[in-house]
Amino acid sequence: MEEKKHTSREYERELQEIREGLLYIGALTERALERGGQALLERNSDLAREVVREDEQIDRLDVDLEDKCIRLLALRQPAARDLRFITTAIKITGHLERIGDMAANIAEKVLILNDLPQIKPYVDLPRMVSISRGMIRKSLDAMVQENVALAMQVRQEDAVIDQLNDQVFRELLTFMLEDPRKIQVCLYIMQISKNLERIADHAEGVADMVIYMVTGNSVRHKPASAEK
C-alpha cells in the first residue's frame, strides 16, 4: 500500500513538472518577444543578438519537455484526463518553441534594419507585440486555470493581429510604390509583421489545445467568429 502511495506521489510530481515546464518555456518566449520588440523600437543590436542566442535555450527545453511527456506516456499508462493533458502538453510546447523561433527571426531582422535608414516611427508593430504577448500569457493562464472562456478570448484576439498585419502591409506597399529606394527596408518590416502574425497563430494554437484538454472538443479548424 505504501509503495502504491509513493508511486502515486511520483506520478503527480511528474505531471506537475510538465505543467511548470510549459509555464517556464512560455515565460521565456514571452520575454523573447518583449525584448525583440524593444530591440526594434530602440534600434538596439546588442539586445537583438541576445534574443537570437537565447532561442537555443528554448529549443533545448522543448526537447526535454517532450521527452518527459513521452516517458510518462510509456511508463505510467495515464488515465483518460491525464492522457489528454500529456498529449496536449506535447503540442503546446511545440507551439511555444515555434514562438521562440519567430521572436529570434524578428531579432535577426532588427539587426539588418539597424544598418538601414528608418523610414517612419513604428506604430502598429509595437501594438502587435503587446497583443501577441498578452495572447501567450492568457493562453497559459487558461491552461493553469482550465479556463475555456479565457482560451476563447485568445482565439478572438488573433483576428485583431490579422487586421494589423494587413494594415502594415498596405501602408508599406504605399511607401514602396512612392519611393522604390524604400523597398528593401519595407520588405524587412513586412517580414517582422508576418512573424508577429504567426506568433499570434501559435498562441491561438495553445488556446485551442487548452480547450481540447478541458472539454475534449477540438476547435482547431473552426474560425473564432463561428463561436460567438
WOURKA-V996474 format. One record per backbone hydrogen bond with DSSP energy under -0.5 kcal/mol. NH is the residue of the N-H (numbers start at 1). CO is the residue of the C=O. If there is no record, write none. Layout:
BEGIN
NH/CO ; NH/CO
END
This chain:
BEGIN
5/1 ; 6/2 ; 7/3 ; 8/4 ; 9/5 ; 10/6 ; 11/7 ; 12/8 ; 13/9 ; 14/10 ; 15/11 ; 16/12 ; 17/13 ; 18/14 ; 19/15 ; 20/16 ; 21/17 ; 22/18 ; 23/19 ; 24/20 ; 25/21 ; 26/22 ; 27/23 ; 28/24 ; 29/25 ; 30/26 ; 31/27 ; 32/28 ; 33/29 ; 34/30 ; 35/31 ; 36/32 ; 37/33 ; 38/34 ; 39/35 ; 40/36 ; 41/37 ; 42/38 ; 43/39 ; 44/39 ; 45/43 ; 48/44 ; 49/45 ; 50/46 ; 51/47 ; 52/48 ; 53/49 ; 54/50 ; 55/51 ; 55/52 ; 56/53 ; 57/54 ; 58/54 ; 59/55 ; 60/56 ; 61/57 ; 62/58 ; 63/59 ; 64/60 ; 65/61 ; 66/62 ; 67/63 ; 68/64 ; 69/65 ; 70/66 ; 71/67 ; 72/68 ; 73/69 ; 74/70 ; 75/71 ; 76/72 ; 77/72 ; 77/73 ; 83/79 ; 84/80 ; 85/81 ; 86/82 ; 87/83 ; 88/84 ; 89/85 ; 90/86 ; 91/87 ; 92/88 ; 93/89 ; 94/90 ; 95/91 ; 96/92 ; 97/93 ; 98/94 ; 99/95 ; 100/96 ; 101/97 ; 102/98 ; 103/99 ; 104/100 ; 105/101 ; 106/102 ; 107/103 ; 108/104 ; 109/105 ; 110/106 ; 111/107 ; 112/108 ; 113/109 ; 114/110 ; 115/112 ; 116/113 ; 127/123 ; 128/124 ; 129/125 ; 130/126 ; 131/127 ; 132/128 ; 133/129 ; 134/130 ; 135/131 ; 136/132 ; 137/133 ; 138/134 ; 139/135 ; 140/136 ; 141/137 ; 142/138 ; 143/139 ; 144/140 ; 145/141 ; 146/142 ; 147/142 ; 148/146 ; 151/147 ; 152/148 ; 153/149 ; 154/150 ; 155/151 ; 156/152 ; 157/153 ; 158/154 ; 159/156 ; 160/156 ; 160/157 ; 161/157 ; 162/158 ; 163/159 ; 164/160 ; 165/161 ; 166/162 ; 167/163 ; 168/164 ; 169/165 ; 170/166 ; 171/167 ; 172/168 ; 173/169 ; 174/170 ; 175/171 ; 176/172 ; 177/173 ; 178/174 ; 179/175 ; 182/179 ; 183/180 ; 186/182 ; 187/183 ; 188/184 ; 189/185 ; 190/186 ; 191/187 ; 192/188 ; 193/189 ; 194/190 ; 195/191 ; 196/192 ; 197/193 ; 198/194 ; 199/195 ; 200/196 ; 201/197 ; 202/198 ; 203/199 ; 204/200 ; 205/201 ; 206/202 ; 207/203 ; 208/204 ; 209/205 ; 210/206 ; 211/207 ; 212/208 ; 213/209 ; 214/210 ; 215/211 ; 216/211 ; 216/212 ; 217/211 ; 222/219 ; 226/223 ; 227/224 ; 228/225
END
